[in-house]
Amino acid sequence: MAVLAIPQLGPRQSTTKITVDPTKKYQTMDGFGISEAFQRANLIVNMPEPKRTALVDLLFNSTSGAGFTILRNGLGSSVDSRSDWMNTILPKSPGSATATPQYVWDGKDSGQFWVSQQAVKYGVKTFYSNAWSAPGFMKSNGNDANGGTLLDAWRPAYAAYLIQYMKYYIDGGVPITHVGFLNEPDFTASYASMLSNGAQAAAFIKVLRPALDAANMSNIGIVCCESTGWSQAQTIYSGLKSAGADSMISVVSSHEYTSRASGSLSSTHHSWQTEYSDLNGGWTTSWYSSGGSGEGMTWANTFYTAITNANVSAYIYWVGTQGGSTNEKLIQADATSYTVSKRLWALAQYSRTVRPGAVRLGTTGGSFKTTAFKNVDGSVAVNIINTGTSAASVSIEVTGWKATDAVGWLTNDKNDMTKTDVTVADGVVTGSIPGRAMFSFVLTGPETPK
């Protein structure tokens, strides 16, 4: 019997029982991840060794790092890289929508290609190529920035453009699994942006899906439509369905900037939260201080809400590494060093213990923020956020199944997903969770819970 690695509770401390019900099933998980778009990846590529290797390890190692399993790459449309814009592979118009394009590939893609290749080495299998806009000459405003819409005549050429970009990655050993052709189609930005409603999105999807199939990319799923918030996503998705394109997509996606995750976006497709962060708050590495917008525990609660209230199958934080003094990123980096926020470890608590293909299970008991998942390997992950100020003793039991071993992982103000001993007796797992902390139990046994 193992000894708890955190202070023992007094004898009068009662134990809260949490029961996991394997018969009550919710969404299947695709994973958790980040983006390194808008040249953020170059911060990793240019980091001097051995810090570069350590930084990549921090992002993708599933035993000591965050273990992220999804990488969202920005598919560029800009003719140059000023203001950290993302370069296009077609800087010059071919002259007409039917003329032969002269694509240009530099083998770097602003550092994203190298980072993707490293992610492959760590076992990452979900790579999402997401365009913010079509090249300017394909749009109504003649500019890849400042909104504008995709011109009808250029739909086949834009589909071919997306396919060619993905071919470069696939040929380089990066298995692209998803593609998106819009980003925040309800918002006009001074950088790459393109407007669309549901009917316009559907019209392009009806071109893109057969083009992907003809290019032997039937395995690549279409993601739509990256709206600024949940309410906006529901509106554009409704229009997409009405226009008859629902069967051609794989994922319904949204950000959380203008309205937060609330309710499943689709009853037939996986829902993904693909971009959100604290864009304006001053940089903090704190787990909990005052409940601030950038604190780790705040984000643990944010991830929990999206998983349970919106049944998301994936949560992608806006950006992994970046400079500057806001909480926009998980890791603050400059030319020679980096600093890790507790937000990374909050997401790691899910990403490391809830692996792709895991199914969320029902739980009862306690007043914590609790989720449970059955992983593909048969293990059961139980993630608990204790928002109270006092430590709590917790026992976990899976109905109809007896765990024979378990390990705990703790994140709070003093720990960064620290391995913590728990006890196992007659199939019941017991551990102690400090106040204002997140604790993940991973239970294993001789058989898979039914």
Buried (B, 14 or more C-beta within 10 A) or exposed (E): EBEBBBEEBEEEEEBBBBBBBBEEEBBBBBBBBBBBBBBBBBBBBEBEEEBBEEBBBBBBBBEEBBBBBBBBBBBBBBBEBEEBBBBBBBBEBBEEBEEEBEBEBEEEBBBBBBBBEBBBEBEBEBBBBBBBBBBBBBBBBEBBBBBBBBBEEBBBBBBBBBBBBBBBBBEBEBBBBBBBBBBBBBBBBEBBBBBBBBBBBBBBBBBBBEBBEEBEBEEBBBBBBBBBBBBBBBBBBEBBBEBEBBEBBBBBBBBBBBBBBBEBBBEEBBBBBBBBBBEEBEBBBBBBEEEBBBBBBBBBBBBBBBBBBBBBBBBBBBBBBBBEEBBBBBBBBEEEEBEBBBBBBBBBBBBBBBBBBBBBBBBEBBEBBBBBBBBEEBBBBBBBBBBBEEBBBBBBBBBEBBBEBBBBBBBBBEBBBBEBBBBBEEBBBBBBBBEBBBBBBBBBBEEBBE
